[in-house]
Amino acid sequence: MPPARKRLRAYDPVKIRSAVLTQFGHVRAAVRTLSPEQLDLPTRLGDWTVRELAAHVTMAVGTVSRNLDRDEPAEAGLALLDWPFATAARATDIADGTRELARANPDLEDLYARTADRLTERLADAPGTRLLAARTGTMTLADYLVTRTVELVVHTDDLNAAVPGLDIPYDRQALAACTRLLADALAAKAPGGATEVRIPPYAVVQCVEGPRHTRGTPPNVVETAPLTWVRLATGRLTWADAVAAAEVSASGERADLSELLPLMG
């Protein structure tokens, strides 16, 4: 795991809170429309069904209120840019917990309603500086909510991919925060200035060791769309497949990011 680094950008806490609530609302509205047959469909997440994936979204969001219910730790221990690299260690626990949550809550609308009500209630008077003892590491509430935009955007995309015709919208602020955090994580993993990665309209980062570009067109450029970048960063799409499908434009001898991806397991 890369060493902790200072944050490269600031996130507006009011916009992030709104983004989390809005994107969760989008997913909730879509899940409400799914038939039993659609809920039994497979997903690209191993052996998870759509029902289990939908339940997992409530788990990912519900951790905010659950962590706010715990005693506040003494100090933060996980930098925001290190969070993407800290998630893989919990994959097995998350999978087991997701299956149990889905079994215990066959009424998904009730599960979503309880999760939304609790989150709204607990966020009402919780300052962004409040520390949370999350399982990945202790973080401020403000930083932890940024990580929830990643969870929500990634799993919105998973649901859209699993159910033919489903078209859950993406809140602009949620997609922007998710894209920026994962782009900054790449720059933290491969520091340098030889390659410019462009993900319009949300992010541009410099990364990879080598000669630093100072003016004009950079010699090594990667450009892709936000959702394509999210899929690459989380292992939903391979670099080779993205390049072959012309979903990524890569020019220059240091523009091949295949050895650096995915960022999250």
VENUR-V827991 format. One record per run of one state. SS is the DSSP state (2 for helix, 1 for strand, 0 for the rest). FROM is the first residue (numbers start at 1). LEN is the number of residues. If there is no record, write none. Layout:
ss: <SS;SS>
from: <FROM;FROM>
len: <LEN;LEN>
This chain:
ss: <0;2;0;2;0;1;0;1;2;0;2;0;2;0;2;0;1;0;1;2;0;2;0;1;0;1;0;1;0;2;0;2;0;1;0>
from: <1;13;32;36;40;42;43;49;50;70;80;87;88;105;108;124;131;135;137;141;163;172;190;195;200;203;208;221;225;226;234;239;245;248;252>
len: <12;19;4;4;2;1;6;1;20;10;7;1;17;3;16;7;4;2;4;22;9;18;5;5;3;5;13;4;1;8;5;6;3;4;14>
